Amino acid sequence: MKCDVAILGSGLAGLSVALHLAEKYQVVVVSKGELLDGASNWAQGGIAAVLDSGDSHAQHIGDTLVAGAGLCDESATRYIVEHGREAIEWLISQGVPFTRDDSAELGYHLTREGGHSQRRIIHAADATGHAVQVTLEQRVRAHPNITLLEHHCAIDLIHARKLDPKAEPRCLGVHVQDTASGRVLAIAAGRTVLATGGAGKVYLYTSNPDSATGDGIAMAWRAGCRVANMEFIQFHPTCLYHPYAKSFLISEALRGEGALLKLPASAGALAGQRFMPEHDERAELAPRDIVARAIDFEMKKRGLDHVDLDISHQSPAFIAEHFPTIQARCLEFGIDITRQPIPVVPAAHYTCGGVVTDMAGRTDLPGLYAVGETAYTGLHGANRLASNSLLECLVLGRSAAEDIERELSAGTWRIAEVPQWDESRVSDADEEVVIAHNWDELRRFMWNYVSIVRTDKRLERAQHRIRLLKEEIDEYYANFRISRDLLELRNLVDVAQLIVSSALMRKESRGLHFSQDYPRTLPRATPTILPGRQ
């Protein structure tokens, strides 16, 4: 298949790039599942942007820099924040049904989340990501210049030097596998965009969908691109704790609207007692890293398997209006949030690092772009400020599309001939159980050794286990026919290696990276940058 632009990933970043480019160019969007299976569709809270005269770019930038613990790139933060309003207006023009408020300047209700000094989160009740994704999906499916390849899993980027070692470095496209038939397709593209999301599935407990296996980060790193700040994995403080509730997120917006964190009934005489004021003066509105560590501390100190999040003091009408999705989901598990607290536990939520890019989404490899959670722009620093992620998807999605359009319109490009996938020297896997076992082992030791609180000893243990797993998986990859499970496991092991290597390099505690060996924060903040695999 040949196209002008191949986009891997169907979240907000990928679909926005596609819609901006499709008026002039032939675009292919590759999705591992359905278009709505990604993390963008799960986003509850909303999108942060300066939309009211009582707010300012300076305040939004300041809040981001504070949450980022001194590690945000200020120029990147300024660029993204200053382009926030036009990004929101573009979504409104696409028909996204944000929650209305006729008394507000823009006519839409704005809420507040942890770390924000103002109400600046525009939302669609408590299912913003779904509202945005459904709207854009309809437009993408109807567009004649967009070809959708759903249920296709990316294998690897096609690098010019794999075809000719003397060639100039360049991304020529990508090999993808139809997960239903097993057929492998070579996509030759003028430009390739990675919008594959984060890597939450490297951990045992995560709020992310099953597709969040770090594919774009791993593929870009294998192609020689630098990767930065992979030690900063944001753990969302409040995921629903229930044996049958798979990865259901309880939005930060609840705490923004007055929900309180309390000790549960299993804490005995202390049941119902708030604990956040003892950890931070901002209490429940402290940034996520502080709240997650506080919950982790209380759980370990008291031997708890969860804590409670209580919004039952608000009226049932208020809860039904602002949090209908959360209310309905909790009721499915017998929890009436108008009368009962919600049992919650931290879970891996957002990958703050990623593939190093500029403000046009360009990576180190010509012809290759990265946008959204896959990319590292410097916006999130050592801790992502709530609801800045969808903003980054929109702003960088548009700027990447504009840069691609400039390059393609210059006419100095061509779509190269790329090779078909060769599996003539491989055979069918003899024991699929090996993949399942390795997958489970990786996620468990990453949770135990490389999660909210770290030590060098734990990290070194994880590094040793990763080395052994990687040898086994590389041998498996070389000798047997590929499958989605194998491809994702291969990517997760590479991402785990990047996370652990980055964490071992940081000899301090900062933001989301908390080390018991180095509890202090160094006076100078520097990003952790790892070279691509050569």
Backbone torsions as a table, in degrees:
resi	resn	phi	psi	omega
1	MET	NA	138.6	176.1
2	LYS	-119.0	143.4	177.7
3	CYS	-155.3	165.5	176.2
4	ASP	-72.1	-45.3	-176.5
5	VAL	-137.0	127.8	172.9
6	ALA	-106.9	127.1	-178.8
7	ILE	-116.0	121.1	178.1
8	LEU	-97.9	110.8	-178.0
9	GLY	119.0	140.1	-174.6
10	SER	-124.4	27.2	173.6
11	GLY	-81.4	-165.4	-176.5
12	LEU	-61.0	-41.5	-179.2
13	ALA	-63.0	-50.1	-177.6
14	GLY	-63.9	-44.9	-178.3
15	LEU	-69.2	-33.7	178.2
16	SER	-68.1	-40.5	175.1
17	VAL	-59.6	-45.4	-178.2
18	ALA	-59.9	-46.3	-176.7
19	LEU	-69.2	-34.5	178.3
20	HIS	-69.1	-29.0	-175.2
21	LEU	-96.2	-22.0	-167.7
22	ALA	-70.9	-14.0	177.7
23	GLU	-65.8	-28.2	-175.6
24	LYS	-116.5	-22.4	-168.4
25	TYR	-130.2	158.4	176.7
26	GLN	-84.5	121.5	-173.1
27	VAL	-119.9	136.2	172.5
28	VAL	-113.2	127.4	176.2
29	VAL	-109.8	122.7	-178.9
30	VAL	-105.6	126.9	179.3
31	SER	-127.6	135.9	179.9
32	LYS	-66.1	-29.6	178.2
33	GLY	-129.9	-137.6	171.1
34	GLU	-75.5	163.8	-180.0
35	LEU	-59.9	-29.3	-175.2
36	LEU	-93.2	12.6	-175.3
37	ASP	-84.1	-9.0	-173.5
38	GLY	-83.8	179.2	-175.3
39	ALA	-67.5	-30.8	-179.9
40	SER	-57.2	-38.2	-179.0
41	ASN	-65.7	-22.4	-178.1
42	TRP	-89.3	-12.7	-174.4
43	ALA	-62.3	126.5	-175.7
44	GLN	-99.1	-49.4	-166.7
45	GLY	-60.0	-61.7	-179.5
46	GLY	151.5	-157.3	-176.4
47	ILE	-127.5	127.1	-178.8
48	ALA	-84.3	130.5	175.8
49	ALA	-163.8	153.4	179.0
50	VAL	-81.9	107.2	-173.1
51	LEU	-128.1	10.4	-176.1
52	ASP	-140.6	143.9	-177.1
53	SER	-67.1	-17.5	176.3
54	GLY	-78.7	-7.7	179.0
55	ASP	-108.8	172.7	178.8
56	SER	-154.3	158.2	174.7
57	HIS	-58.6	-39.9	-178.4
58	ALA	-60.1	-40.6	179.5
59	GLN	-68.8	-41.8	179.1
60	HIS	-65.3	-43.3	176.9
61	ILE	-61.4	-45.0	-179.8
62	GLY	-60.2	-44.3	178.7
63	ASP	-62.3	-39.9	179.7
64	THR	-65.0	-43.4	-179.1
65	LEU	-65.2	-38.4	178.9
66	VAL	-65.4	-48.4	179.9
67	ALA	-61.7	-35.3	-177.5
68	GLY	-75.7	1.4	172.6
69	ALA	55.6	41.8	173.9
70	GLY	80.7	5.9	-174.2
71	LEU	-113.3	2.4	176.8
72	CYS	-70.6	147.2	169.6
73	ASP	-81.7	112.7	-171.6
74	GLU	-65.5	-36.8	-179.2
75	SER	-69.1	-39.0	176.9
76	ALA	-65.8	-41.6	178.6
77	THR	-60.9	-44.4	179.8
78	ARG	-62.1	-45.0	-179.3
79	TYR	-59.0	-47.3	-175.8
80	ILE	-69.0	-43.4	179.7
81	VAL	-64.2	-42.9	-176.5
82	GLU	-69.3	-18.7	177.3
83	HIS	-99.9	12.2	-176.2
84	GLY	-66.6	-45.9	-174.5
85	ARG	-64.0	-43.0	-179.2
86	GLU	-65.4	-30.4	176.7
87	ALA	-66.2	-42.9	178.5
88	ILE	-66.0	-41.9	179.7
89	GLU	-63.2	-32.7	176.2
90	TRP	-65.7	-42.7	178.1
91	LEU	-63.0	-41.5	178.0
92	ILE	-61.1	-40.7	179.3
93	SER	-66.2	-25.0	177.0
94	GLN	-79.4	-11.5	177.0
95	GLY	102.3	16.4	180.0
96	VAL	-66.7	126.7	-175.1
97	PRO	-86.6	71.9	176.6
98	PHE	-64.7	153.1	179.9
99	THR	-64.6	128.5	-174.8
100	ARG	-84.1	153.6	170.9
101	ASP	-153.1	99.9	-173.6
102	ASP	-64.8	-18.0	179.6
103	SER	-83.7	-11.4	-179.2
104	ALA	-83.2	155.9	-176.9
105	GLU	-58.5	-46.6	-178.3
106	LEU	-86.7	-9.6	180.0
107	GLY	90.1	9.8	-179.0
108	TYR	-127.1	146.6	-179.9
109	HIS	-71.7	134.6	176.4
110	LEU	-115.5	133.1	177.0
111	THR	-112.3	176.8	-178.7
112	ARG	-123.9	144.6	178.2
113	GLU	-129.8	170.2	-176.7
114	GLY	-55.0	133.1	178.9
115	GLY	91.1	-11.9	179.4
116	HIS	-94.4	136.4	179.5
117	SER	-88.2	-10.0	-178.5
118	GLN	-136.5	161.9	168.7
119	ARG	-76.7	108.8	-178.7
120	ARG	-142.9	15.3	-177.9
121	ILE	-98.4	107.2	174.7
122	ILE	-82.8	139.7	-170.1
123	HIS	-150.9	166.2	171.0
124	ALA	-116.8	91.1	-171.2
125	ALA	48.1	-126.3	178.4
126	ASP	-115.7	30.1	178.5
127	ALA	-140.1	51.2	-174.3
128	THR	-62.1	-47.8	-178.4
129	GLY	-57.4	-42.3	179.8
130	HIS	-63.7	-43.6	-179.7
131	ALA	-62.0	-42.4	179.3
132	VAL	-66.4	-47.4	-176.3
133	GLN	-64.5	-41.7	179.4
134	VAL	-62.2	-42.3	-179.7
135	THR	-62.9	-48.7	-178.2
136	LEU	-70.6	-34.0	177.9
137	GLU	-59.3	-43.5	179.9
138	GLN	-59.8	-40.5	-179.5
139	ARG	-70.7	-39.4	179.7
140	VAL	-66.0	-44.9	-179.0
141	ARG	-64.1	-29.0	-177.3
142	ALA	-87.4	-8.4	-172.9
143	HIS	-83.1	126.4	-176.5
144	PRO	-68.9	-20.5	-177.8
145	ASN	-95.3	5.0	179.6
146	ILE	-112.8	122.8	175.2
147	THR	-101.9	129.1	-178.9
148	LEU	-103.9	129.8	172.7
149	LEU	-116.7	86.9	177.3
150	GLU	-83.0	157.5	-178.3
151	HIS	56.3	41.5	173.6
152	HIS	-124.4	132.1	-176.2
153	CYS	-110.1	125.9	178.5
154	ALA	-66.7	138.7	178.4
155	ILE	-97.7	-59.2	178.4
156	ASP	-163.9	158.7	174.6
157	LEU	-72.3	150.5	176.0
158	ILE	-95.6	110.0	-175.4
159	HIS	-98.1	134.1	-177.9
160	ALA	-56.5	-33.5	-176.9
161	ARG	-76.1	-13.3	172.8
162	LYS	-73.9	-25.8	179.4
163	LEU	-88.3	-36.4	-179.5
164	ASP	-146.9	108.4	-176.8
165	PRO	-57.4	-19.9	-179.3
166	LYS	-93.2	-3.8	-177.4
167	ALA	-70.6	157.4	172.9
168	GLU	-66.6	140.4	179.0
169	PRO	-58.8	132.1	179.6
170	ARG	-167.3	144.2	172.7
171	CYS	-88.9	123.8	-176.9
172	LEU	-102.8	-6.9	-178.2
173	GLY	148.9	-148.7	-173.9
174	VAL	-156.9	148.3	169.0
175	HIS	-95.3	134.0	177.8
176	VAL	-131.4	154.0	180.0
177	GLN	-116.1	131.5	170.3
178	ASP	-71.4	113.4	-172.5
179	THR	-71.3	-17.6	178.6
180	ALA	-80.9	-48.0	-175.3
181	SER	-94.4	-20.2	-175.3
182	GLY	83.4	-3.6	-178.8
183	ARG	-69.3	138.8	179.0
184	VAL	-103.5	132.8	-178.0
185	LEU	-116.3	132.7	173.2
186	ALA	-93.6	122.0	177.9
187	ILE	-107.0	114.3	174.4
188	ALA	-91.8	126.2	-174.3
189	ALA	-135.9	144.8	173.9
190	GLY	-64.2	-40.5	175.8
191	ARG	-139.4	145.3	179.4
192	THR	-121.2	134.7	-177.4
193	VAL	-120.3	124.7	174.4
194	LEU	-91.8	117.6	177.5
195	ALA	-137.9	47.9	-168.8
196	THR	-91.1	3.5	176.7
197	GLY	81.9	-160.8	-172.5
198	GLY	-97.7	-156.4	-171.1
199	ALA	-134.0	34.1	-176.0
200	GLY	-59.5	-26.6	-177.0
201	LYS	-73.6	-0.3	172.4
202	VAL	-72.2	-12.9	179.1
203	TYR	-110.0	153.6	-177.5
204	LEU	-65.5	-40.6	179.8
205	TYR	-114.0	123.3	-177.6
206	THR	-150.4	151.5	174.4
207	SER	-87.1	-3.9	-173.1
208	ASN	-81.4	157.0	173.7
209	PRO	-71.6	168.7	-177.1
210	ASP	-62.5	-19.6	-177.5
211	SER	-78.0	-8.9	-173.4
212	ALA	-83.0	71.3	-174.7
213	THR	-113.3	21.9	172.7
214	GLY	66.4	26.3	-173.0
215	ASP	-58.4	-49.9	-176.6
216	GLY	-64.8	-41.1	179.2
217	ILE	-62.0	-47.1	-178.7
218	ALA	-65.1	-44.0	-178.6
219	MET	-65.1	-41.8	179.9
220	ALA	-65.0	-41.9	178.8
221	TRP	-62.6	-42.8	178.1
222	ARG	-64.8	-25.7	179.5
223	ALA	-86.8	2.7	175.1
224	GLY	102.1	7.3	-179.0
225	CYS	-84.6	143.9	174.3
226	ARG	-68.4	150.6	177.2
227	VAL	-129.5	140.6	-173.7
228	ALA	-131.1	149.1	169.1
229	ASN	55.9	36.6	-178.0
230	MET	-73.1	-11.5	176.9
231	GLU	-72.0	-15.5	-174.4
232	PHE	-94.2	85.9	176.0
233	ILE	-101.0	119.9	-178.9
234	GLN	-82.6	126.1	174.7
235	PHE	-98.9	119.1	177.9
236	HIS	-69.4	131.1	-174.7
237	PRO	-64.9	-27.8	-166.6
238	THR	-131.9	90.5	166.9
239	CYS	-105.1	144.8	-179.7
240	LEU	-60.0	126.7	179.0
241	TYR	-98.1	104.7	179.7
242	HIS	-161.2	137.8	-174.9
243	PRO	-60.9	-23.0	-178.4
244	TYR	-109.8	4.1	179.7
245	ALA	-98.3	98.0	-176.0
246	LYS	-79.2	108.1	169.4
247	SER	57.1	36.6	-179.2
248	PHE	-88.1	121.5	-176.0
249	LEU	-83.7	136.3	171.8
250	ILE	-102.2	109.2	-168.1
251	SER	-54.7	145.2	174.2
252	GLU	-61.5	-21.9	-180.0
253	ALA	-61.0	-26.0	175.9
254	LEU	-59.9	-45.9	178.1
255	ARG	-67.2	-31.6	175.7
256	GLY	-64.2	-27.1	180.0
257	GLU	-103.4	19.2	169.4
258	GLY	106.3	2.9	178.6
259	ALA	-65.5	143.2	-175.5
260	LEU	-116.3	140.8	175.3
261	LEU	-89.4	130.0	-175.3
262	LYS	-136.4	159.9	174.0
263	LEU	-75.1	141.8	-175.0
264	PRO	-82.7	178.5	-178.5
265	ALA	-59.1	-31.1	-179.3
266	SER	-68.7	-6.7	176.4
267	ALA	-83.7	3.9	175.8
268	GLY	67.7	-126.0	-175.9
269	ALA	-63.9	-20.1	-179.0
270	LEU	-89.5	1.3	-178.2
271	ALA	-55.3	134.6	178.8
272	GLY	87.0	-1.7	-178.1
273	GLN	-85.5	133.8	174.0
274	ARG	-70.6	148.7	179.0
275	PHE	-128.4	-15.8	-176.4
276	MET	-63.6	-36.3	178.5
277	PRO	-58.8	-23.4	178.2
278	GLU	-77.6	-16.8	-176.3
279	HIS	-102.1	-28.8	-177.1
280	ASP	-160.6	142.1	-177.3
281	GLU	-66.3	-20.8	177.3
282	ARG	-82.6	-5.0	177.2
283	ALA	51.2	-127.3	-175.6
284	GLU	-65.5	-16.4	-179.5
285	LEU	-96.3	12.8	174.0
286	ALA	-68.5	158.1	176.9
287	PRO	-57.8	159.8	-171.7
288	ARG	-59.3	-38.7	-176.9
289	ASP	-62.4	-38.9	179.9
290	ILE	-68.2	-43.8	-179.6
291	VAL	-65.7	-42.3	-179.9
292	ALA	-63.1	-42.8	179.1
293	ARG	-67.0	-36.3	178.4
294	ALA	-63.9	-44.3	178.3
295	ILE	-63.9	-45.1	178.5
296	ASP	-58.8	-41.9	179.2
297	PHE	-61.7	-49.2	-178.1
298	GLU	-64.0	-39.6	-180.0
299	MET	-64.5	-44.6	-178.4
300	LYS	-71.5	-39.4	-178.5
301	LYS	-63.6	-39.0	-172.9
302	ARG	-107.4	3.6	178.8
303	GLY	67.4	37.2	-177.4
304	LEU	-94.6	151.0	174.1
305	ASP	-98.3	-4.7	175.6
306	HIS	-168.1	171.6	167.8
307	VAL	-123.1	177.3	-178.7
308	ASP	-109.8	144.4	172.2
309	LEU	-117.8	118.0	-168.8
310	ASP	-117.8	117.2	174.6
311	ILE	-120.6	15.9	-174.3
312	SER	-67.9	-13.4	177.3
313	HIS	-74.4	-16.7	174.0
314	GLN	-77.6	157.9	-177.8
315	SER	-71.2	149.6	176.9
316	PRO	-56.1	-35.5	179.6
317	ALA	-65.3	-42.1	178.8
318	PHE	-61.7	-46.4	-179.0
319	ILE	-63.6	-43.3	-179.5
320	ALA	-64.1	-34.9	-179.0
321	GLU	-74.4	-43.5	-171.8
322	HIS	-91.4	-28.4	-174.1
323	PHE	-133.7	52.9	-177.0
324	PRO	-64.4	-37.5	-178.5
325	THR	-67.3	-46.4	-179.9
326	ILE	-64.6	-42.5	179.1
327	GLN	-60.2	-46.8	-178.2
328	ALA	-64.9	-42.2	-178.5
329	ARG	-65.4	-42.3	179.3
330	CYS	-65.4	-37.1	178.3
331	LEU	-62.0	-31.9	177.4
332	GLU	-59.7	-27.1	-179.1
333	PHE	-105.3	17.6	175.3
334	GLY	77.4	21.1	180.0
335	ILE	-111.4	113.5	177.7
336	ASP	-95.3	102.1	-172.4
337	ILE	-72.0	-9.0	173.9
338	THR	-77.8	-15.2	-178.1
339	ARG	-128.2	-18.9	-173.6
340	GLN	-126.5	152.5	172.6
341	PRO	-74.2	160.2	179.0
342	ILE	-99.3	124.2	175.0
343	PRO	-71.6	127.3	-176.0
344	VAL	-134.2	158.8	178.7
345	VAL	-148.9	147.9	176.8
346	PRO	-67.2	153.4	177.2
347	ALA	-152.9	150.0	178.5
348	ALA	-57.4	131.4	-168.7
349	HIS	-129.8	-43.3	-172.2
350	TYR	-147.2	137.2	178.3
351	THR	-94.6	104.5	-175.6
352	CYS	-74.5	-26.8	176.3
353	GLY	-90.1	-172.7	179.6
354	GLY	160.4	-157.7	-178.8
355	VAL	-73.9	127.4	-178.0
356	VAL	-66.0	126.4	177.1
357	THR	-135.6	167.1	169.8
358	ASP	-95.8	-169.5	-176.1
359	MET	-77.1	1.6	172.6
360	ALA	-108.8	8.5	178.7
361	GLY	79.8	6.2	-178.4
362	ARG	-73.7	134.4	175.7
363	THR	-95.6	-173.9	177.7
364	ASP	-70.8	-19.2	-177.0
365	LEU	-98.9	114.6	179.0
366	PRO	-52.8	139.3	-179.2
367	GLY	89.2	-7.9	-177.0
368	LEU	-117.3	130.6	178.1
369	TYR	-120.3	156.9	173.7
370	ALA	-139.2	136.4	-178.7
371	VAL	-140.0	157.3	177.3
372	GLY	78.1	-151.1	-174.6
373	GLU	-64.3	-22.2	177.7
374	THR	-65.2	-28.7	-171.3
375	ALA	-95.4	156.2	169.3
376	TYR	-114.3	109.7	177.5
377	THR	-103.1	-17.3	-173.8
378	GLY	99.6	-4.3	-178.4
379	LEU	-64.0	-44.3	-168.3
380	HIS	-86.4	-17.4	178.8
381	GLY	56.7	-135.2	-178.0
382	ALA	-90.1	1.2	179.8
383	ASN	-169.6	121.9	-178.5
384	ARG	-72.2	130.6	171.9
385	LEU	-73.8	136.2	-176.6
386	ALA	-49.5	136.6	173.3
387	SER	67.7	10.9	171.3
388	ASN	-82.2	-15.7	-173.9
389	SER	-69.8	-46.8	178.9
390	LEU	-66.7	-31.9	174.9
391	LEU	-60.9	-46.3	179.2
392	GLU	-61.4	-41.2	177.4
393	CYS	-55.7	-45.3	-177.0
394	LEU	-69.6	-49.7	-174.9
395	VAL	-67.7	-47.3	-179.3
396	LEU	-74.1	-28.9	174.3
397	GLY	-61.5	-42.1	179.1
398	ARG	-69.7	-43.7	-177.5
399	SER	-68.4	-34.7	175.6
400	ALA	-64.6	-43.6	178.8
401	ALA	-61.3	-41.3	179.5
402	GLU	-64.9	-39.2	178.7
403	ASP	-68.5	-41.4	177.9
404	ILE	-62.3	-41.8	179.1
405	GLU	-62.4	-41.5	178.5
406	ARG	-61.5	-43.9	-177.9
407	GLU	-68.8	-43.5	-178.3
408	LEU	-68.5	-37.4	-178.4
409	SER	-70.5	-19.7	178.0
410	ALA	-71.0	-18.0	174.9
411	GLY	73.4	16.4	-178.3
412	THR	-97.5	21.5	-175.4
413	TRP	-125.5	161.9	172.8
414	ARG	-149.6	155.6	177.0
415	ILE	-88.9	119.4	-175.5
416	ALA	-77.9	159.1	170.2
417	GLU	-77.4	129.8	-178.1
418	VAL	-121.2	152.5	-175.8
419	PRO	-78.1	152.4	171.5
420	GLN	-72.5	162.1	179.8
421	TRP	-72.5	132.9	-178.6
422	ASP	-107.8	112.7	175.4
423	GLU	-123.7	30.7	-177.4
424	SER	-69.1	-21.5	-175.7
425	ARG	-107.7	19.3	178.9
426	VAL	-119.6	166.0	-179.8
427	SER	-131.2	172.3	177.1
428	ASP	-67.6	143.7	-178.6
429	ALA	-61.7	138.1	-179.3
430	ASP	-84.3	-34.7	-177.7
431	GLU	-138.8	98.1	178.9
432	GLU	-64.8	-20.7	-178.1
433	VAL	-61.8	-25.4	178.1
434	VAL	-59.9	-43.3	-179.9
435	ILE	-64.6	-47.9	-178.8
436	ALA	-60.9	-41.6	-179.7
437	HIS	-64.8	-46.1	-179.3
438	ASN	-64.6	-39.6	177.8
439	TRP	-58.5	-48.7	-178.6
440	ASP	-65.7	-42.5	179.9
441	GLU	-61.1	-45.6	-179.5
442	LEU	-58.8	-48.9	-174.9
443	ARG	-68.2	-32.3	179.9
444	ARG	-72.8	-45.3	-178.3
445	PHE	-74.4	-25.8	173.2
446	MET	-66.6	-37.9	177.8
447	TRP	-66.9	-42.2	-176.1
448	ASN	-75.4	-34.7	-171.8
449	TYR	-108.5	-20.4	-169.7
450	VAL	-133.9	38.8	-176.4
451	SER	-104.7	-125.2	-167.8
452	ILE	-71.6	-41.6	178.6
453	VAL	-119.2	130.9	-171.8
454	ARG	-125.5	158.6	169.4
455	THR	-137.2	157.5	179.0
456	ASP	-61.9	-35.6	-179.1
457	LYS	-63.6	-43.9	177.9
458	ARG	-64.2	-41.8	-179.9
459	LEU	-63.6	-40.4	179.1
460	GLU	-66.5	-36.5	174.7
461	ARG	-61.4	-45.1	179.2
462	ALA	-62.8	-41.2	-179.7
463	GLN	-60.6	-41.4	178.7
464	HIS	-64.0	-44.0	-179.7
465	ARG	-65.5	-38.4	179.5
466	ILE	-63.3	-41.5	-178.9
467	ARG	-59.8	-44.2	179.4
468	LEU	-66.9	-44.0	179.1
469	LEU	-61.9	-42.1	-176.4
470	LYS	-62.1	-41.4	177.6
471	GLU	-60.3	-43.6	-178.2
472	GLU	-67.2	-41.9	-177.9
473	ILE	-70.8	-38.8	178.6
474	ASP	-62.8	-39.3	177.6
475	GLU	-65.6	-41.9	179.6
476	TYR	-62.3	-44.1	-179.0
477	TYR	-62.4	-38.0	-176.4
478	ALA	-73.7	-25.5	-169.4
479	ASN	-111.1	-15.9	-175.3
480	PHE	-125.1	157.5	177.9
481	ARG	-63.2	143.0	-174.8
482	ILE	-76.8	158.3	173.2
483	SER	-144.3	166.4	178.2
484	ARG	-58.9	-43.7	-178.9
485	ASP	-60.1	-41.7	-180.0
486	LEU	-67.7	-43.2	-179.7
487	LEU	-62.6	-43.3	-179.8
488	GLU	-67.6	-40.0	178.4
489	LEU	-63.3	-42.3	177.8
490	ARG	-59.1	-44.0	179.6
491	ASN	-67.7	-41.0	-179.5
492	LEU	-63.8	-37.7	178.8
493	VAL	-66.1	-40.9	176.6
494	ASP	-62.8	-43.1	179.6
495	VAL	-65.5	-41.7	177.4
496	ALA	-58.5	-41.7	177.6
497	GLN	-60.8	-42.0	179.5
498	LEU	-65.8	-40.8	179.2
499	ILE	-63.2	-49.0	-176.9
500	VAL	-67.4	-42.7	178.5
501	SER	-60.3	-42.3	179.3
502	SER	-65.2	-42.9	-178.7
503	ALA	-64.6	-37.9	178.7
504	LEU	-68.8	-27.4	179.7
505	MET	-75.2	-24.9	-175.3
506	ARG	-89.3	108.9	-177.6
507	LYS	-97.5	55.4	178.7
508	GLU	-165.3	173.5	167.6
509	SER	-110.2	128.9	-179.6
510	ARG	-153.1	129.0	175.9
511	GLY	55.0	-123.4	-174.7
512	LEU	-77.1	-13.9	179.4
513	HIS	-97.5	107.0	178.9
514	PHE	-117.0	116.9	-179.3
515	SER	-112.2	127.7	176.0
516	GLN	-68.5	-23.2	177.9
517	ASP	-77.1	-28.8	-178.2
518	TYR	-132.4	71.3	-172.5
519	PRO	-72.1	-16.1	-178.1
520	ARG	-87.8	158.8	176.0
521	THR	-99.3	129.3	179.8
522	LEU	-68.7	152.1	-177.8
523	PRO	-66.4	-26.0	-178.6
524	ARG	-114.1	127.6	-178.6
525	ALA	-94.7	126.8	176.9
526	THR	-134.2	141.6	177.3
527	PRO	-71.6	156.6	174.9
528	THR	-97.3	114.8	-176.6
529	ILE	-118.2	123.3	178.8
530	LEU	-106.8	135.0	178.1
531	PRO	-69.7	155.3	175.0
532	GLY	-69.4	158.7	178.4
533	ARG	-68.1	130.6	-177.6
534	GLN	-98.7	NA	NA
